[in-house]
Each structure stands twice: as C-alpha cells, then as structure tokens.
Amino acid sequence: MKEKKKKRFRLDIALLIGLLAMLVSFGAYMVNTSLEEVLEKEYGAPVVTHDYSSEK
C-alpha cells in the first residue's frame, strides 16, 4: 500500500526565504543610504568623516 504524503509546513524553506528577504532589504538599504546621512541623523550635526586640509 502506498501512503499519501501529507503536505506539511517546511520550516527550512520558510527560514531560507526569510533570510533571503532580510539580505535583500539590507543590501538595498546599504546601497541607497550614505554614511554621512546616517551619522547626521544620529548625532544631529554634520560629522567630519574626512579632512582634505591635511593633504596640502
């Protein structure tokens, strides 16, 4: 006798899809957001990340 396989929730596939969605959203955030913008939002004032005056 052949038994019917029950369709059950695949936890591994759900976790894989969730991880993939998190990676895609994190990548999109990193590409579309500059470091200066985030630092200015956190500290409330422009933050000097580089200084060109010392190159002379």
MMTF fields as JSON, N, C-alpha, C and O atoms, coordinates in Angstrom:
{
  "mmtfVersion": "1.0.0",
  "mmtfProducer": "UNKNOWN",
  "numBonds": 223,
  "numAtoms": 224,
  "numGroups": 56,
  "numChains": 1,
  "numModels": 1,
  "chainsPerModel": [1],
  "groupsPerChain": [56],
  "chainIdList": ["A"],
  "bondAtomList": [4, 2, 8, 6, 12, 10, 16, 14, 20, 18, 24, 22, 28, 26, 32, 30, 36, 34, 40, 38, 44, 42, 48, 46, 52, 50, 56, 54, 60, 58, 64, 62, 68, 66, 72, 70, 76, 74, 80, 78, 84, 82, 88, 86, 92, 90, 96, 94, 100, 98, 104, 102, 108, 106, 112, 110, 116, 114, 120, 118, 124, 122, 128, 126, 132, 130, 136, 134, 140, 138, 144, 142, 148, 146, 152, 150, 156, 154, 160, 158, 164, 162, 168, 166, 172, 170, 176, 174, 180, 178, 184, 182, 188, 186, 192, 190, 196, 194, 200, 198, 204, 202, 208, 206, 212, 210, 216, 214, 220, 218],
  "bondOrderList": [1, 1, 1, 1, 1, 1, 1, 1, 1, 1, 1, 1, 1, 1, 1, 1, 1, 1, 1, 1, 1, 1, 1, 1, 1, 1, 1, 1, 1, 1, 1, 1, 1, 1, 1, 1, 1, 1, 1, 1, 1, 1, 1, 1, 1, 1, 1, 1, 1, 1, 1, 1, 1, 1, 1],
  "groupList": [{"groupName": "MET", "atomNameList": ["N", "CA", "C", "O"], "elementList": ["N", "C", "C", "O"], "formalChargeList": [0, 0, 0, 0], "bondAtomList": [1, 0, 2, 1, 3, 2], "bondOrderList": [1, 1, 2], "singleLetterCode": "M", "chemCompType": "L-PEPTIDE LINKING"}, {"groupName": "LYS", "atomNameList": ["N", "CA", "C", "O"], "elementList": ["N", "C", "C", "O"], "formalChargeList": [0, 0, 0, 0], "bondAtomList": [1, 0, 2, 1, 3, 2], "bondOrderList": [1, 1, 2], "singleLetterCode": "K", "chemCompType": "L-PEPTIDE LINKING"}, {"groupName": "GLU", "atomNameList": ["N", "CA", "C", "O"], "elementList": ["N", "C", "C", "O"], "formalChargeList": [0, 0, 0, 0], "bondAtomList": [1, 0, 2, 1, 3, 2], "bondOrderList": [1, 1, 2], "singleLetterCode": "E", "chemCompType": "L-PEPTIDE LINKING"}, {"groupName": "ARG", "atomNameList": ["N", "CA", "C", "O"], "elementList": ["N", "C", "C", "O"], "formalChargeList": [0, 0, 0, 0], "bondAtomList": [1, 0, 2, 1, 3, 2], "bondOrderList": [1, 1, 2], "singleLetterCode": "R", "chemCompType": "L-PEPTIDE LINKING"}, {"groupName": "PHE", "atomNameList": ["N", "CA", "C", "O"], "elementList": ["N", "C", "C", "O"], "formalChargeList": [0, 0, 0, 0], "bondAtomList": [1, 0, 2, 1, 3, 2], "bondOrderList": [1, 1, 2], "singleLetterCode": "F", "chemCompType": "L-PEPTIDE LINKING"}, {"groupName": "LEU", "atomNameList": ["N", "CA", "C", "O"], "elementList": ["N", "C", "C", "O"], "formalChargeList": [0, 0, 0, 0], "bondAtomList": [1, 0, 2, 1, 3, 2], "bondOrderList": [1, 1, 2], "singleLetterCode": "L", "chemCompType": "L-PEPTIDE LINKING"}, {"groupName": "ASP", "atomNameList": ["N", "CA", "C", "O"], "elementList": ["N", "C", "C", "O"], "formalChargeList": [0, 0, 0, 0], "bondAtomList": [1, 0, 2, 1, 3, 2], "bondOrderList": [1, 1, 2], "singleLetterCode": "D", "chemCompType": "L-PEPTIDE LINKING"}, {"groupName": "ILE", "atomNameList": ["N", "CA", "C", "O"], "elementList": ["N", "C", "C", "O"], "formalChargeList": [0, 0, 0, 0], "bondAtomList": [1, 0, 2, 1, 3, 2], "bondOrderList": [1, 1, 2], "singleLetterCode": "I", "chemCompType": "L-PEPTIDE LINKING"}, {"groupName": "ALA", "atomNameList": ["N", "CA", "C", "O"], "elementList": ["N", "C", "C", "O"], "formalChargeList": [0, 0, 0, 0], "bondAtomList": [1, 0, 2, 1, 3, 2], "bondOrderList": [1, 1, 2], "singleLetterCode": "A", "chemCompType": "L-PEPTIDE LINKING"}, {"groupName": "GLY", "atomNameList": ["N", "CA", "C", "O"], "elementList": ["N", "C", "C", "O"], "formalChargeList": [0, 0, 0, 0], "bondAtomList": [1, 0, 2, 1, 3, 2], "bondOrderList": [1, 1, 2], "singleLetterCode": "G", "chemCompType": "PEPTIDE LINKING"}, {"groupName": "VAL", "atomNameList": ["N", "CA", "C", "O"], "elementList": ["N", "C", "C", "O"], "formalChargeList": [0, 0, 0, 0], "bondAtomList": [1, 0, 2, 1, 3, 2], "bondOrderList": [1, 1, 2], "singleLetterCode": "V", "chemCompType": "L-PEPTIDE LINKING"}, {"groupName": "SER", "atomNameList": ["N", "CA", "C", "O"], "elementList": ["N", "C", "C", "O"], "formalChargeList": [0, 0, 0, 0], "bondAtomList": [1, 0, 2, 1, 3, 2], "bondOrderList": [1, 1, 2], "singleLetterCode": "S", "chemCompType": "L-PEPTIDE LINKING"}, {"groupName": "TYR", "atomNameList": ["N", "CA", "C", "O"], "elementList": ["N", "C", "C", "O"], "formalChargeList": [0, 0, 0, 0], "bondAtomList": [1, 0, 2, 1, 3, 2], "bondOrderList": [1, 1, 2], "singleLetterCode": "Y", "chemCompType": "L-PEPTIDE LINKING"}, {"groupName": "ASN", "atomNameList": ["N", "CA", "C", "O"], "elementList": ["N", "C", "C", "O"], "formalChargeList": [0, 0, 0, 0], "bondAtomList": [1, 0, 2, 1, 3, 2], "bondOrderList": [1, 1, 2], "singleLetterCode": "N", "chemCompType": "L-PEPTIDE LINKING"}, {"groupName": "THR", "atomNameList": ["N", "CA", "C", "O"], "elementList": ["N", "C", "C", "O"], "formalChargeList": [0, 0, 0, 0], "bondAtomList": [1, 0, 2, 1, 3, 2], "bondOrderList": [1, 1, 2], "singleLetterCode": "T", "chemCompType": "L-PEPTIDE LINKING"}, {"groupName": "PRO", "atomNameList": ["N", "CA", "C", "O"], "elementList": ["N", "C", "C", "O"], "formalChargeList": [0, 0, 0, 0], "bondAtomList": [1, 0, 2, 1, 3, 2], "bondOrderList": [1, 1, 2], "singleLetterCode": "P", "chemCompType": "L-PEPTIDE LINKING"}, {"groupName": "HIS", "atomNameList": ["N", "CA", "C", "O"], "elementList": ["N", "C", "C", "O"], "formalChargeList": [0, 0, 0, 0], "bondAtomList": [1, 0, 2, 1, 3, 2], "bondOrderList": [1, 1, 2], "singleLetterCode": "H", "chemCompType": "L-PEPTIDE LINKING"}],
  "groupTypeList": [0, 1, 2, 1, 1, 1, 1, 3, 4, 3, 5, 6, 7, 8, 5, 5, 7, 9, 5, 5, 8, 0, 5, 10, 11, 4, 9, 8, 12, 0, 10, 13, 14, 11, 5, 2, 2, 10, 5, 2, 1, 2, 12, 9, 8, 15, 10, 10, 14, 16, 6, 12, 11, 11, 2, 1],
  "groupIdList": [1, 2, 3, 4, 5, 6, 7, 8, 9, 10, 11, 12, 13, 14, 15, 16, 17, 18, 19, 20, 21, 22, 23, 24, 25, 26, 27, 28, 29, 30, 31, 32, 33, 34, 35, 36, 37, 38, 39, 40, 41, 42, 43, 44, 45, 46, 47, 48, 49, 50, 51, 52, 53, 54, 55, 56],
  "secStructList": [7, 7, 7, 7, 7, 7, 7, 7, 7, 7, 2, 2, 2, 2, 2, 2, 2, 2, 2, 2, 2, 2, 2, 2, 2, 2, 2, 2, 2, 2, 2, 2, 7, 7, 2, 2, 2, 2, 2, 2, 2, 2, 2, 1, 1, 7, 7, 7, 7, 7, 7, 4, 4, 4, 4, 7],
  "xCoordList": [0.826, 0.0, 0.872, 1.855, 0.481, 1.168, 0.405, -0.812, 1.144, 0.52, 0.657, 1.677, -0.377, -0.308, 0.622, 0.561, 1.486, 2.351, 1.552, 0.892, 1.623, 0.943, 1.759, 2.983, 1.057, 1.742, 1.9, 0.914, 3.123, 3.353, 4.204, 4.852, 4.189, 4.923, 6.418, 6.901, 7.142, 8.586, 9.28, 9.389, 9.741, 10.377, 11.687, 11.998, 12.453, 13.728, 13.545, 14.329, 12.527, 12.282, 11.808, 12.207, 10.961, 10.478, 11.637, 11.698, 12.548, 13.708, 14.622, 15.151, 14.806, 15.652, 15.062, 15.791, 13.766, 13.113, 13.183, 13.406, 12.997, 13.099, 14.5, 14.663, 15.506, 16.892, 17.221, 17.892, 16.753, 16.979, 16.312, 16.902, 15.097, 14.401, 15.146, 15.234, 15.687, 16.459, 17.731, 18.083, 18.417, 19.634, 19.345, 20.103, 18.268, 17.91, 17.563, 18.004, 16.781, 16.404, 17.609, 17.719, 18.515, 19.72, 20.616, 21.168, 20.762, 21.565, 20.987, 21.732, 19.67, 19.032, 19.228, 19.448, 19.15, 19.38, 20.812, 21.038, 21.776, 23.181, 23.513, 24.315, 22.909, 23.191, 22.578, 23.179, 21.399, 20.668, 20.87, 20.255, 21.704, 21.905, 23.39, 24.224, 23.7, 25.111, 25.465, 24.593, 26.734, 27.205, 27.004, 26.617, 27.266, 27.118, 25.67, 25.413, 24.726, 23.304, 22.92, 22.199, 23.386, 23.067, 23.713, 23.067, 24.978, 25.662, 25.02, 24.892, 24.614, 23.971, 22.629, 22.257, 21.908, 20.624, 20.842, 20.062, 21.899, 22.173, 22.661, 22.206, 23.589, 24.231, 23.638, 23.942, 22.794, 22.123, 22.956, 22.457, 24.211, 25.081, 25.962, 26.219, 26.422, 27.311, 28.565, 29.166, 28.952, 30.124, 31.225, 30.99, 32.424, 33.553, 34.082, 34.6, 33.944, 34.439, 35.774, 36.479, 36.133, 37.433, 37.809, 36.944, 39.083, 39.581, 40.596, 41.677, 40.236, 41.131, 42.207, 43.128, 42.118, 43.071, 44.463, 45.447, 44.577, 45.88, 46.639, 47.79, 46.005, 46.69, 47.682, 48.535, 47.587, 48.469, 49.857, 50.708],
  "yCoordList": [-1.192, 0.0, 1.258, 1.365, 2.182, 3.469, 4.444, 4.592, 5.094, 6.086, 7.456, 7.775, 8.255, 9.627, 10.432, 10.349, 11.214, 12.086, 13.312, 13.949, 13.622, 14.82, 16.036, 16.052, 17.051, 18.31, 19.007, 19.352, 19.213, 19.859, 21.102, 21.28, 21.945, 23.205, 22.926, 22.27, 23.417, 23.201, 24.377, 25.464, 24.147, 25.202, 25.65, 26.841, 24.717, 25.082, 26.002, 26.932, 25.756, 26.617, 27.996, 29.011, 28.035, 29.32, 30.143, 31.354, 29.501, 30.213, 30.716, 31.824, 29.914, 30.311, 31.513, 32.438, 31.508, 32.636, 33.884, 34.98, 33.739, 34.873, 35.468, 36.688, 34.606, 35.077, 35.794, 36.827, 35.251, 35.879, 37.255, 38.206, 37.367, 38.657, 39.673, 40.847, 39.229, 40.139, 40.607, 41.784, 39.709, 40.09, 41.072, 42.021, 40.863, 41.77, 43.149, 44.158, 43.205, 44.507, 45.219, 46.44, 44.48, 45.094, 45.624, 46.718, 44.864, 45.312, 46.556, 47.47, 46.613, 47.795, 49.009, 50.117, 48.811, 49.911, 50.423, 51.633, 49.511, 49.912, 50.644, 51.578, 50.239, 50.881, 52.276, 53.185, 52.465, 53.721, 54.702, 55.768, 54.393, 55.276, 55.575, 54.67, 56.85, 57.22, 57.24, 57.417, 57.06, 57.067, 58.433, 58.527, 59.494, 60.838, 61.109, 61.749, 60.624, 60.821, 60.137, 60.716, 58.937, 58.193, 58.851, 58.995, 59.255, 59.888, 61.217, 61.55, 61.977, 63.258, 63.049, 63.829, 62.014, 61.722, 61.281, 61.642, 60.504, 60.008, 61.113, 61.217, 61.94, 62.924, 64.322, 65.18, 64.569, 65.855, 66.961, 68.071, 66.694, 67.688, 66.967, 65.77, 67.694, 67.037, 66.496, 67.174, 65.309, 64.658, 64.655, 64.294, 65.057, 65.074, 63.649, 63.076, 63.082, 61.728, 61.737, 60.728, 62.877, 63.021, 64.5, 65.375, 64.756, 66.121, 66.33, 65.741, 67.184, 67.394, 68.448, 68.603, 69.166, 70.235, 69.684, 70.405, 68.451, 67.909, 67.355, 66.941, 67.34, 66.789, 67.764, 67.36, 69.042, 70.061, 70.008, 70.797],
  "zCoordList": [0.0, 0.0, 0.0, 0.734, -0.833, -0.845, 0.035, -0.072, 0.893, 1.763, 1.13, 0.519, 1.283, 0.783, 1.689, 2.916, 1.039, 1.825, 2.237, 1.416, 3.498, 3.98, 3.582, 3.705, 3.104, 2.84, 4.172, 4.824, 4.57, 5.843, 5.648, 4.616, 6.647, 6.605, 6.655, 7.578, 5.673, 5.632, 6.314, 5.746, 7.52, 8.296, 7.646, 7.648, 7.092, 6.488, 5.286, 5.098, 4.476, 3.318, 3.773, 3.202, 4.794, 5.317, 5.886, 5.672, 6.604, 7.15, 6.04, 6.121, 5.017, 3.893, 3.163, 2.805, 2.943, 2.277, 3.153, 2.64, 4.457, 5.365, 5.396, 5.398, 5.42, 5.411, 4.102, 4.105, 3.003, 1.701, 1.644, 1.131, 2.161, 2.182, 3.044, 2.682, 4.188, 5.042, 4.34, 4.422, 3.659, 2.946, 1.824, 1.625, 1.094, 0.007, 0.551, 0.002, 1.619, 2.176, 2.786, 2.671, 3.433, 3.989, 2.875, 2.99, 1.811, 0.667, 0.032, -0.322, -0.123, -0.702, 0.202, -0.289, 1.512, 2.456, 2.36, 2.331, 2.312, 2.26, 0.974, 0.986, -0.136, -1.424, -1.476, -2.048, -0.893, -1.034, 0.108, 0.095, 1.098, 2.245, 2.407, 2.417, 2.532, 2.708, 4.191, 5.041, 4.493, 5.869, 6.512, 7.677, 5.749, 6.289, 6.688, 7.708, 5.884, 6.185, 7.493, 8.305, 7.699, 8.924, 10.131, 11.168, 10.021, 11.144, 11.507, 12.685, 10.493, 10.773, 11.466, 12.342, 11.083, 11.73, 13.179, 14.06, 13.427, 14.786, 15.718, 16.858, 15.231, 16.109, 16.005, 16.834, 14.996, 14.89, 14.287, 14.104, 13.972, 13.359, 12.344, 12.477, 11.336, 10.361, 11.033, 11.866, 10.685, 11.259, 10.208, 9.055, 10.606, 9.669, 9.535, 10.493, 8.33, 8.107, 7.392, 7.379, 6.791, 6.147, 6.156, 6.177, 6.14, 6.207, 5.102, 5.118, 4.126, 2.993, 3.277, 2.475, 4.383, 4.66, 4.99, 4.824, 5.443, 5.817, 4.614, 4.752, 3.422, 2.256, 1.647, 0.857, 2.001, 1.394, 1.93, 1.519]
}
